[in-house]
Amino acid sequence: MKNNDVGKSEVSLIAEPAVLGLIGLAVAALVLGSTDLGFTSSVSKSLMIPWVLFFGATAQLIAGLMEFKRTNIFGATVFTVYAMTMYSIAVTLVISIFTGASFDITHYGYGLIGIFIFSMIATVASLLTNKVFFAILIAVDLAVVLLVPHYLFGFSPWYAGIFLLVTSALSFYGAAAILLNTMAKKIVLPLGNPLWKR
């Protein structure tokens, strides 16, 4: 057996990780969005941490590392970068809630600018994947860009919360589509063809 054949057989034994990554994003975006929209009390913000840490960060990190193994550069990069973003959010929450350390929250805003730049690059790349992934990234772009003025200038995060809920809904749909389509071995829920034809 050739080395190439070994690599292909190993990849085929790895389950599709995108479902895990999308569920992680969906749950974290739901929790963060509901907070930005004021559905939960500001007193309970500390309870956001486990959801952001385990779903938003760890689930996406696992999915991203599995995508590296599958040589899927798009999934690997997007999931791992968003995982690091969620870890950063969780640590920021811990510092701001549980420590007496002085901090400047505008650092968070500039970090989000960096994530927005990456997210725009990923959005262009998603044109080569499918319509659902493209829609998810557009929603993420809008949520992030609307959070920047919140942390830099004190604007309301309400509109960002709307797009976080849109991100959550689209991610749940994408996860359901990949799971059902993979198990049924046919299209149950469509993801849509790529918008950028190679």
C-alpha positions in Angstrom: 0.0 0.0 0.0 1.3 3.4 -0.9 1.8 6.2 1.6 -0.9 8.2 -0.1 -3.3 5.3 0.4 -2.5 5.0 4.1 -3.2 8.7 4.5 -6.6 8.4 2.8 -7.6 5.4 4.8 -6.7 7.1 8.1 -8.7 10.2 7.1 -11.8 8.1 6.2 -11.7 6.6 9.7 -12.2 10.1 11.3 -15.8 11.1 11.8 -17.0 14.4 10.4 -16.1 16.9 13.1 -18.0 19.9 11.7 -21.2 18.9 13.6 -19.4 19.2 16.9 -17.8 22.5 16.0 -21.1 24.0 14.8 -23.0 22.8 17.9 -20.3 24.4 20.0 -20.6 27.7 18.1 -24.5 27.5 18.2 -24.7 27.0 21.9 -22.1 29.7 22.8 -23.7 32.2 20.4 -27.1 31.5 21.9 -25.8 32.2 25.4 -23.8 35.3 24.4 -26.6 36.7 22.2 -29.3 36.2 24.9 -27.1 38.2 27.3 -26.5 41.0 24.8 -30.2 41.2 24.2 -30.9 41.4 28.0 -32.8 38.1 28.2 -30.7 37.3 31.3 -29.7 39.3 34.3 -26.2 41.0 34.4 -25.8 39.4 37.8 -25.7 35.9 36.2 -22.9 36.8 33.7 -20.6 34.4 35.5 -22.8 31.5 34.4 -21.9 32.3 30.8 -18.4 31.1 31.4 -19.0 27.3 31.3 -21.0 27.5 28.2 -18.4 29.7 26.4 -15.5 27.6 27.7 -16.8 24.1 27.0 -19.0 24.6 23.9 -17.7 27.7 22.3 -14.0 27.0 23.0 -13.4 23.4 23.7 -15.9 21.8 21.3 -14.6 24.0 18.4 -11.0 23.3 19.3 -11.6 19.5 19.2 -13.4 20.0 15.8 -10.6 22.1 14.5 -7.9 19.7 15.5 -9.8 16.8 13.8 -10.2 19.0 10.7 -6.4 19.4 10.6 -6.1 15.6 10.7 -8.6 15.4 7.8 -6.5 18.1 5.9 -9.5 20.4 5.7 -7.7 23.8 6.0 -11.0 25.8 6.1 -12.6 23.9 8.9 -9.3 23.5 10.8 -8.5 27.2 10.7 -12.0 28.6 11.3 -12.9 26.3 14.2 -9.5 26.7 16.0 -9.4 30.5 15.6 -13.0 30.8 16.9 -12.1 28.4 19.7 -9.2 30.7 20.8 -11.7 33.6 20.6 -14.0 31.9 22.9 -11.2 31.0 25.3 -10.3 34.7 25.3 -13.9 35.7 26.0 -14.0 33.2 28.9 -10.8 34.4 30.5 -11.9 38.0 30.1 -15.1 37.2 31.9 -13.1 35.5 34.7 -10.8 38.5 35.1 -13.6 41.1 35.0 -15.9 39.2 37.4 -13.8 37.3 39.9 -10.6 39.4 40.3 -9.9 42.8 41.6 -7.4 43.5 38.8 -7.7 46.8 37.0 -8.3 46.4 33.3 -9.1 48.4 30.2 -12.0 46.7 28.4 -11.0 48.5 25.1 -8.4 45.8 24.8 -11.3 43.5 24.1 -12.6 45.8 21.4 -9.3 45.8 19.6 -9.1 42.0 19.9 -12.5 41.8 18.3 -11.2 44.0 15.4 -8.5 41.4 14.8 -11.1 38.6 14.9 -13.3 40.6 12.4 -10.4 40.9 10.0 -9.9 37.1 10.2 -13.6 36.5 9.9 -13.8 38.5 6.7 -11.0 36.4 5.2 -12.8 33.2 6.3 -16.0 34.6 4.8 -14.3 35.0 1.4 -13.0 31.4 1.7 -16.4 30.1 2.6 -17.6 31.1 -0.9 -15.8 27.9 -1.9 -17.7 25.7 0.6 -21.5 26.1 0.7 -24.2 28.6 1.2 -24.9 27.7 4.9 -21.3 28.2 5.9 -21.2 31.5 4.0 -24.4 32.7 5.8 -23.0 31.7 9.2 -19.8 33.7 8.6 -21.8 36.7 7.4 -23.8 36.6 10.7 -20.6 36.2 12.7 -19.0 39.2 10.8 -22.0 41.4 11.6 -22.1 40.3 15.3 -18.4 41.0 15.8 -18.4 44.3 13.9 -21.4 45.5 16.0 -19.6 44.5 19.3 -16.6 46.6 18.5 -18.3 50.0 19.2 -19.9 48.5 22.3 -16.4 47.9 23.9 -14.7 50.9 22.4 -17.4 53.6 22.8 -20.1 52.1 25.1 -22.8 51.6 22.5 -25.5 49.1 23.1 -24.7 45.4 22.2 -28.4 44.8 21.3 -27.9 44.6 17.5 -24.9 42.3 18.0 -27.1 40.1 20.1 -29.5 39.7 17.2 -26.8 38.5 14.9 -25.4 36.2 17.5 -28.9 34.5 17.6 -28.9 34.4 13.8 -25.4 32.7 14.0 -26.8 30.2 16.5 -29.8 29.3 14.4 -27.8 28.9 11.2 -25.1 26.8 13.1 -27.8 24.5 14.5 -29.2 24.1 11.0 -25.7 23.4 9.5 -25.0 20.8 12.2 -28.3 19.1 11.7 -27.8 19.0 7.9 -24.3 17.5 8.1 -25.4 15.0 10.7 -28.5 13.8 8.9 -27.0 13.9 5.5 -24.0 11.9 6.6 -26.0 9.3 8.4 -28.7 9.0 5.7 -26.1 9.0 2.9 -28.3 11.4 1.0 -29.4 15.1 1.1 -32.0 15.4 3.9 -31.3 19.1 4.6 -29.5 21.1 1.8 -26.4 23.1 2.5 -26.4 24.8 -0.9 -23.8 24.8 -3.6 -20.6 27.0 -3.4 -21.2 30.5 -4.5 -17.6 30.6 -5.9 -17.2 27.9 -8.5 -13.6 26.6 -8.8 
